[in-house]
Amino acid sequence: MREYLPTYKNCLQRGFTLIEALVASAVIAILGVALISTIYSILKVTIVSQDTVRAQNLANEKMETLRNMPYASLATQHGAIYPPGGIPDSETDTVGGHKYVVHTYISFVDDPFDGNALGTIPGKPTDIYPFDYKKATIEVKDSNDNKSLAKISTDVSANAAETSDNSGILFLNVVNSHGGAIANANVHLTNSTKSPPVDITTITDTAGNLQIPLLPQDTSNGYHLVVTLPGYSTDQTYPKLSGYNIDHNPDFNILNQQVANETLAIDLLSTLTINVVNEIGTPVPNLNITTTSNTVTYVDPKGVKSPIPRYSNTSQTSSGGSITLSNLTWDSYSFTAPTGYYVISTTPYQKVSLPAGGNVVVTLKVSTNSSWPQISQVIPISGPNNTNVSVEIIGKNLPSGSSMQLQRSGQPTISATGVVSAASNTQLTGTFNLRNVATGSWDLVVTAGGKATIQSGGFEVTLP
């Protein structure tokens, strides 16, 4: 018995020693992980620092090369200076086993000291030679992730003062759908009729502006512009098309010692979702729907041929009766059904406004019955709840004897009085008594010959 107790005690002691050893091991492991993480972070910072130093040295080398070149030769192959030079706009260099992409930007600078090309500086004259000096910028990026590692700039002046020549100036302003400036928009200016051809790729400044001087004269509308930006719509000028006049942004001229002012607009891309249903709201699958923009690019001056819209697309509905159109420019859009089908209502009303960066859902109700009442437009689409409001419906198949009603869940139906048909059954007018009616959206219902068309949310009752 005496021997047993010491043995038991020794076991307890050995157990505590094992626990302590496990705790110590865990602490060492945690410290080891922390140490490894610290070492990794230090190595990562060191590598990044080395990348930055190499990129900075590479940028300085490229800039020193530019400084040693003749002033007249300071132009890239596709940059903002015409005639183009031999300097690559972009090139890949390997330093210390790492690849870097070097971007070179060279452009003219219009110093405000002697006015500007637009003559908008108070107290300063119009500067018809706005190429006072050149600005050269070198940017070095990592070839793997396109991260900018170094960027330096310098101004370079010519030995002689600016002199006149037989050339003109382009002043471009790139804006969004609200008229705000779009900085760093990609601009591509071309004119294939000149020798050498004009092929300039550059970007706008922080105010959305771009000025390109020394462009050769062209009186045949040979200058063409395209403006882009990732995630944004594209805008451009348009060339001549035989038999048509250009209704939107024609290609343009450059005249000697004159400024050509151009404004192009881009903004965030948008999405349209189109749901197509029949008279009772059942989805209509496998139906071709044509979507057309309100903006027209070309028109026939004789009025014989149809205008050419900026956007037109025919897509087929899915098994659930839907179409999704992505990457659209903000605009107003209209929708048509194929032969044998008739659009009897559109929610919201056509033409449907699509804002920049928007996602608008449209419901088209279609019918194969050519006599079904059709609603194209309602005037007005709202009214106060303290008076009678006369409402005009424009569409088709709206004969005498048709009725007009406002319906809303949980509310009594409001029937129009004095309903009159006009203009060969394409107009229907009636008066709604909106006194003390609940505010909000109401469905507008037109019934003709026992056939009813519902314009969902077609009328808004407002406060006085």
C-alpha positions in Angstrom: 0.0 0.0 0.0 2.9 2.4 0.8 4.4 1.6 -2.6 1.2 2.3 -4.4 0.7 5.9 -3.3 4.1 7.1 -4.6 3.6 5.3 -7.9 0.2 7.0 -8.3 1.8 10.3 -7.5 4.5 9.8 -10.0 1.9 9.0 -12.6 0.2 12.3 -11.9 3.5 14.1 -12.1 4.2 12.4 -15.4 0.8 13.4 -16.7 1.2 17.1 -15.9 4.6 17.0 -17.6 3.0 15.7 -20.8 0.4 18.4 -20.8 3.0 21.0 -20.3 5.0 19.5 -23.2 1.9 19.7 -25.4 1.2 23.3 -24.4 4.8 24.2 -25.1 4.7 22.5 -28.5 1.5 24.5 -29.4 3.2 27.7 -28.3 6.2 26.9 -30.4 4.0 26.0 -33.4 2.1 29.3 -33.1 5.3 31.3 -32.8 6.7 29.3 -35.8 3.6 30.2 -37.9 3.9 33.8 -36.9 7.6 33.8 -37.7 7.0 32.2 -41.1 4.2 34.7 -41.8 6.5 37.6 -40.9 9.3 36.3 -43.0 6.9 35.8 -45.9 5.6 39.4 -45.5 9.1 40.7 -45.4 10.0 38.7 -48.6 6.9 39.9 -50.3 7.6 43.6 -49.5 11.2 43.1 -50.6 10.1 41.6 -53.9 7.6 44.4 -54.5 10.2 47.0 -53.6 12.6 45.4 -56.0 9.9 45.4 -58.7 9.3 49.1 -58.0 13.0 50.0 -58.1 13.5 48.1 -61.4 10.4 49.7 -62.9 11.5 53.2 -61.8 15.0 52.6 -63.3 13.4 51.4 -66.5 11.2 54.4 -66.7 14.2 56.8 -66.1 16.1 55.0 -68.9 13.2 55.4 -71.3 12.8 59.0 -70.4 16.5 59.7 -70.9 16.3 58.2 -74.4 13.4 60.6 -75.2 15.3 63.6 -73.9 18.2 62.8 -76.3 15.9 62.7 -79.3 15.3 65.6 -81.7 12.1 67.5 -80.8 10.5 66.8 -84.1 10.9 63.0 -83.6 9.1 63.0 -80.3 5.9 61.3 -81.4 4.6 57.7 -80.9 3.4 55.5 -83.6 -0.3 55.9 -82.7 -0.3 58.7 -80.2 -1.8 62.2 -80.1 0.7 63.8 -82.4 0.5 63.9 -86.2 2.5 63.0 -88.2 3.3 59.9 -86.2 6.8 59.0 -85.0 8.7 55.8 -84.6 8.4 55.5 -80.8 6.3 52.5 -79.7 3.2 53.3 -77.8 3.6 50.1 -75.8 6.5 47.6 -75.5 7.6 44.8 -73.2 11.0 44.8 -71.5 12.6 42.1 -69.3 14.7 43.3 -66.4 16.1 41.0 -63.8 14.0 38.1 -65.1 10.8 40.1 -64.7 8.7 41.3 -67.6 7.4 44.9 -67.6 5.1 46.7 -70.1 6.2 50.2 -70.9 3.6 52.7 -72.1 4.8 56.0 -73.7 2.4 59.0 -74.1 3.5 62.1 -75.9 1.1 65.0 -76.6 1.2 68.7 -77.3 0.5 71.2 -74.5 -1.3 74.4 -75.0 0.1 76.8 -72.4 -2.6 79.2 -71.2 0.0 82.0 -71.1 -0.8 83.0 -74.7 -4.5 82.0 -74.7 -6.0 78.8 -75.9 -7.4 77.4 -79.2 -11.0 78.1 -78.1 -10.3 81.7 -77.1 -12.1 81.1 -73.7 -9.4 82.6 -71.4 -10.5 86.1 -70.3 -8.0 88.7 -71.4 -6.1 86.3 -73.7 -6.3 86.0 -77.5 -7.3 82.9 -79.4 -4.2 80.8 -79.9 -4.4 79.3 -83.3 -1.1 77.5 -82.8 -1.8 75.6 -79.5 1.3 73.4 -79.6 3.6 75.3 -77.3 5.6 72.3 -76.1 5.3 68.6 -75.7 4.6 66.5 -72.6 6.2 63.0 -72.4 5.0 60.4 -69.9 6.4 57.0 -69.3 4.4 54.5 -67.3 5.7 51.0 -66.4 3.3 48.2 -65.5 3.7 44.7 -64.3 3.0 42.4 -67.3 1.2 39.9 -65.1 -1.4 42.0 -63.3 -1.2 45.3 -65.2 -0.4 47.1 -61.9 1.3 50.5 -62.4 4.7 50.4 -60.8 6.3 53.7 -62.0 5.1 56.8 -63.8 7.1 59.9 -64.7 6.5 62.9 -66.9 8.5 65.8 -68.4 7.9 68.8 -70.6 10.0 69.2 -73.7 10.3 72.5 -75.6 11.5 73.1 -79.2 14.4 75.4 -79.9 12.3 77.6 -82.1 9.0 79.3 -81.2 5.7 78.0 -82.5 5.1 78.8 -86.2 2.1 78.7 -88.4 1.4 75.8 -90.8 -1.3 74.4 -93.1 -3.1 72.4 -90.5 -6.1 72.5 -88.1 -7.0 71.5 -84.6 -9.5 69.0 -83.2 -11.0 69.8 -79.8 -13.0 66.9 -78.4 -15.2 66.9 -75.3 -16.3 63.5 -74.0 -19.3 63.6 -71.6 -21.7 61.2 -69.9 -25.5 61.1 -70.3 -25.9 64.1 -67.9 -23.1 66.2 -69.6 -20.5 65.4 -67.0 -16.8 65.0 -68.0 -15.5 61.5 -68.8 -11.8 61.4 -67.9 -9.4 58.8 -69.4 -11.8 57.8 -72.2 -10.1 56.0 -75.0 -10.1 58.0 -78.2 -9.3 56.7 -81.7 -9.0 59.3 -84.5 -8.5 58.1 -88.1 -8.3 59.4 -91.6 -7.2 57.0 -94.2 -7.1 59.6 -97.0 -4.1 61.4 -95.6 -0.4 60.5 -96.2 0.7 59.3 -93.8 -2.7 58.1 -92.7 -4.0 59.6 -89.4 -4.2 56.8 -86.8 -4.1 58.3 -83.3 -5.0 56.5 -80.1 -5.0 58.5 -76.9 -7.1 59.4 -73.9 -9.1 62.4 -72.6 -7.8 64.6 -69.7 -9.5 64.9 -66.3 -12.0 67.4 -67.7 -13.0 65.0 -70.5 -11.2 67.1 -73.1 -8.7 66.3 -75.8 -6.9 68.7 -78.1 -5.0 67.4 -81.2 -3.2 70.1 -83.3 -1.3 69.9 -86.5 -3.9 67.8 -88.3 -3.8 68.0 -92.1 -6.7 69.7 -93.8 -9.6 67.5 -95.0 -12.7 69.0 -96.6 -14.4 65.7 -97.5 -15.5 64.7 -94.0 -12.7 62.1 -93.8 -12.0 62.3 -90.0 -13.5 59.5 -88.0 -13.7 59.3 -84.1 -14.5 56.4 -81.8 -14.7 56.8 -78.0 -14.7 53.8 -75.6 -14.2 53.0 -72.0 -14.5 49.6 -70.3 -18.0 49.1 -68.9 -19.3 52.0 -70.9 -21.2 52.5 -74.1 -19.4 53.4 -77.3 -19.9 56.6 -79.2 -18.6 57.6 -82.6 -18.9 59.7 -85.7 -20.4 58.1 -88.8 -19.2 58.0 -92.4 -21.3 58.8 -95.4 -23.8 56.2 -96.7 -25.0 56.3 -100.2 -28.6 57.4 -100.5 -28.8 58.6 -96.9 -28.1 61.7 -94.8 -26.4 61.3 -91.5 -28.7 62.2 -88.6 -26.3 61.7 -85.7 -22.6 62.5 -85.4 -21.3 62.7 -89.0 -17.6 62.3 -89.7 -16.0 65.8 -89.9 -13.6 68.1 -91.6 -10.4 69.7 -90.4 -9.7 73.1 -91.9 -6.5 75.1 -91.9 -6.0 77.3 -88.8 -9.4 76.4 -87.5 -10.7 74.4 -84.6 -13.1 71.5 -85.2 -15.3 71.1 -82.1 -16.7 67.6 -81.5 -18.7 66.3 -78.5 -19.3 62.5 -78.0 -21.2 60.9 -75.1 -20.6 57.6 -73.4 -21.9 56.2 -70.1 -22.4 53.0 -68.1 -23.9 50.1 -70.0 -27.5 49.1 -69.3 -29.8 46.0 -69.5 -33.3 45.5 -70.8 -35.4 42.5 -69.7 -38.4 41.9 -71.9 -41.3 39.7 -70.7 -43.8 38.7 -73.4 -47.3 37.5 -72.4 -50.6 37.0 -74.1 -53.9 38.7 -73.4 -54.4 36.8 -70.1 -50.8 37.1 -68.9 -49.5 33.7 -70.0 -45.8 33.8 -71.1 -45.3 33.5 -74.9 -42.2 31.4 -75.7 -40.1 31.3 -78.9 -41.4 34.6 -80.3 -39.1 37.0 -82.2 -39.2 40.5 -80.8 -37.4 43.4 -82.5 -35.9 46.1 -80.2 -35.1 49.5 -81.8 -33.4 52.6 -80.4 -35.0 56.0 -80.7 -31.7 57.5 -81.9 -31.4 57.3 -85.6 -28.0 57.3 -87.5 -29.1 57.6 -91.1 -32.2 59.0 -92.8 -33.4 58.9 -96.4 -33.8 62.6 -97.5 -36.5 61.4 -100.0 -38.4 59.6 -97.3 -38.6 56.4 -99.3 -36.3 54.2 -97.3 -36.7 53.6 -93.6 -34.4 55.4 -91.2 -31.4 53.3 -89.9 -31.4 53.3 -86.1 -28.3 53.3 -84.0 -29.5 50.0 -82.5 -31.8 47.3 -83.8 -31.9 43.7 -82.6 -34.3 40.8 -83.1 -34.2 38.2 -80.3 -36.4 35.1 -79.5 -38.1 34.7 -76.2 -37.1 31.9 -73.9 -39.3 29.0 -72.8 -40.5 31.4 -70.1 -41.3 34.2 -72.5 -38.3 36.4 -71.6 -35.5 38.2 -73.5 -32.5 39.8 -71.8 -30.5 42.4 -73.7 -27.2 43.5 -72.1 -24.6 46.1 -72.9 -27.1 48.6 -74.2 -26.5 52.4 -74.6 -28.9 54.6 -72.6 -31.7 55.6 -75.0 -35.4 55.1 -75.5 -36.4 51.8 -77.1 -39.5 50.5 -78.9 -40.6 46.9 -79.5 -42.4 45.2 -82.4 -43.8 41.7 -82.8 -43.5 39.5 -85.9 -46.2 39.2 -88.6 -49.4 37.7 -87.1 -48.8 39.1 -83.6 -49.9 42.5 -82.3 -48.6 44.4 -79.3 -51.7 45.4 -77.4 -49.9 47.1 -74.4 -46.4 47.8 -73.2 -45.5 48.4 -69.5 -43.9 51.0 -69.2 -45.3 52.7 -72.2 -43.3 52.8 -75.4 -40.9 54.3 -76.1 -39.3 52.9 -73.0 -36.6 55.0 -71.4 -33.4 53.2 -70.4 -31.1 55.2 -68.2 -27.3 54.8 -68.1 -26.4 51.9 -65.8 -30.0 50.9 -65.5 -31.8 47.6 -65.5 -35.4 48.0 -66.8 -38.0 45.3 -67.0 -40.6 45.6 -69.8 -43.8 43.7 -70.2 -45.2 43.3 -73.7 -48.7 41.9 -74.1 -49.3 40.5 -77.5 -52.3 38.9 -79.3 -52.8 37.0 -82.5 -56.3 38.7 -82.8 -55.9 41.7 -85.1 -59.2 43.2 -83.7 -58.0 43.2 -80.1 -57.9 46.7 -78.6 -54.4 48.1 -78.6 -53.0 50.8 -76.2 -50.0 52.7 -77.5 -50.1 56.0 -75.5 -52.1 57.6 -72.7 -52.4 61.3 -72.2 -52.0 62.3 -69.3 -50.7 59.3 -67.4 -51.5 60.9 -64.0 -54.0 63.1 -62.3 -54.8 64.6 -58.8 -57.5 63.1 -56.6 -59.5 66.2 -56.2 -61.0 66.7 -59.6 -62.3 65.1 -62.8 -59.5 64.2 -65.3 -60.0 63.8 -69.1 -57.9 60.9 -70.4 -57.1 60.2 -74.0 -56.0 56.8 -75.2 -54.2 56.4 -78.5 -53.9 53.0 -80.2 -56.0 50.8 -82.5 -59.4 49.0 -82.4 -61.0 51.6 -80.1 -64.5 51.9 -81.6 -67.6 53.6 -80.3 -69.1 51.6 -77.4 -65.6 51.0 -75.9 -65.3 51.5 -72.1 -62.4 52.8 -70.0 -61.8 51.8 -66.4 -59.3 52.3 -63.6 -58.8 49.2 -61.4 -56.7 48.6 -58.3 -56.8 45.7 -55.8 -58.9 46.5 -52.8 -60.4 49.6 -54.4 -63.8 50.2 -56.2 -63.5 50.3 -60.0 -63.6 53.7 -61.5 -65.4 53.9 -64.9 -64.9 56.8 -67.3 -67.9 58.8 -68.4 -68.5 60.5 -71.8 -66.3 58.0 -73.6 -65.9 59.0 -77.3 -64.1 57.3 -80.2 -62.3 59.3 -82.9 -59.7 59.3 -85.7 -60.9 56.0 -87.3 -61.0 54.1 -83.9 -57.5 55.1 -83.0 -58.4 57.5 -80.2 -60.6 57.1 -77.2 -61.4 59.9 -74.7 -63.2 59.7 -71.4 -63.4 61.5 -68.0 -62.5 59.9 -64.7 -63.9 61.2 -61.4 -60.8 61.0 -59.2 -62.2 62.8 -56.1 -61.2 61.1 -52.9 -59.6 58.2 -54.8 -56.6 56.4 -53.3 -53.3 57.6 -54.6 -50.8 55.3 -56.3 -50.7 53.2 -59.5 -53.9 52.0 -61.1 -54.4 49.6 -64.0 -56.0 51.1 -67.1 -58.5 48.8 -68.7 -60.0 49.3 -72.2 -62.8 47.0 -73.3 -64.1 46.8 -76.9 -66.3 44.2 -78.3 -66.0 42.0 -75.3 -62.2 42.0 -75.5 -60.2 43.7 -72.7 -56.7 45.1 -72.7 -55.1 45.9 -69.3 -52.3 48.5 -69.1 -50.7 47.4 -65.8 -49.9 50.5 -63.7 -51.0 52.6 -66.6 -52.3 55.6 -64.6 -51.0 57.3 -61.4 -53.4 59.0 -59.0 -51.5 61.8 -57.1 -52.2 64.2 -54.3 -53.3 67.7 -55.4 
